[in-house]
Amino acid sequence: MERGNAPGIEQERPQPELEKLRQRVQELQLAQMQLTMAKAELEESERRYRELFEHAPASLWEEDFSGVKSFLEELRRQGVTDFRAYFDAHPEAVAECTRRIRLLSVNRTTLELYGAHSIDELRGHQDRIFIPESLELLKEELVALAGGATVFDGAGINGTLRGEVIHIALRLIILPGYEATWKRVLVAILDLTPYYHLQWALQDSEQRFRTLVESMDDIVFTLDRQQRHTGVYGRWLKRWGLTPEMFLGKTAREFFGTEEAARPHEEANARALAGEYVIYEWSTTDSAGTHYFQTSLSPMLDEAGQVVGLVGIGRDITELKRMEQALARSEALLRAIFDNIQEGIVVTDLEGRILEINPVALQMAAPLTREAVLGKSFAELLPLPSELIRTESEKIRQALIEGKSFTAERFIPGPDGQERIRLSHYFPLRDAGGQVVGVINIIRDVTEERRMEEERRRLDKLEALGLLAGGIAHDFNNLLTAVLGNISLARLHLPADHEVQKLLAEAERASLRTRDLTQQLLTFAKGGEPIRELATISDLLHDITRFILRGSSVRPAITIAPDLWPVEVDKGQFGQVVQNIVLNARQAMPAGGTLYLTAENVTIAPPGQGIVPPGAYVRITFRDEGIGIPKEHLSRVFDPYFTTKQEGSGLGLAVVHSIVRRHGGYITVDSVLGQGATFTIYLPAQPERRAPRETPRPAVAAPEKYAGRILIMDDETMVRELLRRYLSHLGFECDEAGDGRHMLEKYQEARRAGRPFDLVIMDLTIPGGMGGKEAIVRLRQLDPTARAIVVSGYANDPIMARYAEYGFNGVVSKPFNLEGLKAVLLKVLETGGERAPAPAEAAPAQESDAQCESDPRQFIYRIDAGDILTAANDAWDEFAIENEAPYLTRQNVIGRSLWEFIAGQETQHLYRVLFQRVRDARRSIAIPFRCDAPDCRRYMEMQMTPDDAGGITFTNRILRLEKRPPVRLLAQSAPRSPDFVTMCGWCKKVRLSDGRWAEVEEAIRVLHLFDERIVPQISHGICPECQDRVLGVWGERRAG
């Protein structure tokens, strides 16, 4: 049978095809399953996307841009290729695109950001979102999309339904699969408005900060951790000619150039980078001087608190430093004044507790240290009755309440137990608000001042007495001259053994005692001076003391230094001093006792001791063991006519006082009742000179008769007659004249006749006529070789004391005995006596170019703000050499303080005041002054010119020069004694003992320095006239 398919029966497929079919079914099943899974995943992804979309913090928009795409394609078909240019020319096209955008979906953040309640509300008000300011961002989107971009990022502005303007950052993405249609576009928007506000605030803050920093005189800078400058600001840069670029990127060492200059900055930076707040000072020096700076550094920290850099502020403190230096100098000066002033100063609070006290006040109060008394009551430290303290405290309190000062004077025992007079001035101490917070008490020990006032009062009394005494003594001496002279003449005419000789001798002794009385009267005469000679007074003290005490119950105990310095004394007058004091001591010890007399050399150092100024003295002390002097009488013992004795005249101690003062000396008295009295005399000594030895002249038998012609000038007829008879008796030929005019006429006539006079005897004072003082000048003009003796009843007249200076060869005081007159007369005729050139003999100064010269040079030097000498010109060196002061040349003074070369505290203080005024006022001043050489007066002007660095330039020029005879006192090389004279540092006048200021030539005459080989040392001060003139430049005057 043939094989084939039976009818109705399906034939079996081949095995491979079935396998393929089965595999295809399986693949379809797998695909179906994968599709189901993918759909599920897509749905899950869409769910998650929607959830993320809805809750995203950014504003998300799903939009359909197909309408925009169609619009752009239409424009391209119309030939538009440059869409930016097109939109710039047709901004309405951009607006048209906003209407073609279809909003599909937005998230919740979008509704909140734009102020909409629903997407429909947002769709209906897109014109309020795309405000005109928004179109610029939309234009950029369109240009990017037209160029084929599927992603766009930009920033711009939108509006909100609330009417606000917001700043946004936008990202637009055409979702995958929609590149051809743009039907689905996702737009993400971030609100940048808060960040813009913050940025604006930061910019505003930065601008304010920069404005503030740039307006500051300080420099503000920042540094990184490598100490490099990352920022530099401040007006300070411009003032110093710097720019920020000179600092940026540089370290301190790179900027300053040296390790030494950078070291303080590097050390401070290192400390600040370690977390420390640092303030340090540094300085730099240039041609204008030294400049001082202060820098403060603060660490800059990051969020983790780590130091990432530094911020610093630099400040120019040069002026502050100068003010501090000036303040320090001022404080040092005030402290020096406070500690060294000779007045006590106590500062207390209102309760009387001590806040500050100076050494002088401390010595007055108690032997305690300053620390021990601070905080204590000053009144309790004084030995005063409690009632007095209470009463005075109440007066002080009341005065302070009224804002007034209060003054009190009281007796207070000193540290040595001696009672002192203290004058207290109380002033209110006020705070900055003017409230009284304490008391300033300035205490002055016026014990010596009161003694000096008493001394002046006593001198005034003596002067008044002298006006009367001088006239009486002069007339009395003329009468005594006639009496004594005639007695002597009578005795010459009688035999030595005549009985009348004894009577005449008694009359002569009485007349001599009367002469002693007139000598005591003349001691008070105004202007009278003792006729002094250099002598050692040891023998005088011994002889007179022992003579007065001889026969009494008082024993002398005399101690005299073997090397006692010589003094210039009138032995006759000083003998009266010793006699009167010893006699007083004898009378004070009627029951006997001991008188202790000591004489010793002492040197009083500046500023002096009580009423005794500095200098070399012989100190003579008389101490008795008598009844003493009551305290209430001590101030009057030297007053004329004051006495407690029934038989006393009251002139003894007044004469003592007057004689000592006329000798330039000082006398004091101390006494304790019942323990005796002590008189102390200080006589100016001459330690460098030797007193001539008193060797008796060998007796020479005088001839019985002498030859020669003598002219007698006296206004008293009886005196002329006496002299004529006596001189004729000696063998001289005499002529007479009643005054100087007649004397000169007769002298000239005698010369013309060839019979000149060998000697003229002149009365010093001729009432109503020419006296001896004027007559000797004219006589010297007639005959420089003339010999003249001056005679006067005013024995204490200065001319009598220094007769040789006035042109006389000898001197005789009325009343005189004839033997004394004879001795002087013969000495003058034999030797010519002593005579210095009279004033008329000195050649008068001639006005010529040699007398008054000029010098065109200027002497210039400069000091810096610290008063250090920094420069001087060549003329300065020349001037120093010319003035014998090589130690003042530039090489010796540059770099040193000016105060090393200004002598005297008063002068320094005045200069400090001037410097402060010049620096504060910033203007020049010119002040006249003197800078004398020994042989000339230099009238000069000093100009002070301040500079911006605080320095002062001094320009000195000579206005005129006046030649004069050399003055030894001003010679640098002259040997100096321990004595001092005070010279004004500005006008070169010298202060005299009476307080006057005189030219140096007059001072030399008054102080008897004209014949001194060793001259006093010079201390410097300021006379009141110069102080007023200098301060007058500023419209000021000295206090008082």
PyMOL commands that set and color helices and strands:
alter all, ss='L'
color gray80, all
select helices_A, chain A and resi 15-55+66-77+83-89+91-100+108-114+119-123+126-129+132-146+193-215+235-239+244-246+252-256+259-273+318-340+359-365+370-373+378-381+386-401+447-492+499-523+538-549+571-588+631-636+652-662+717-730+740-752+772-782+798-801+803-806+818-831+839-841+874-882+886-888+890-893+898-901+905-921+968-970+1000-1006+1024-1034
alter helices_A, ss='H'
color red, helices_A
select strands_A, chain A and resi 59-64+102-106+151-159+165-174+185-191+219-224+229-233+278-286+289-301+307-316+344-349+354-357+406-413+419-430+436-445+533-535+554-560+567-569+593-604+615-623+666-672+676-684+709-713+733-737+759-763+788-792+810-813+852-853+858-863+869-872+925-930+936-946+952-963+976-984+990-991+997-998+1015-1021
alter strands_A, ss='S'
color yellow, strands_A
deselect
rebuild
show_as cartoon
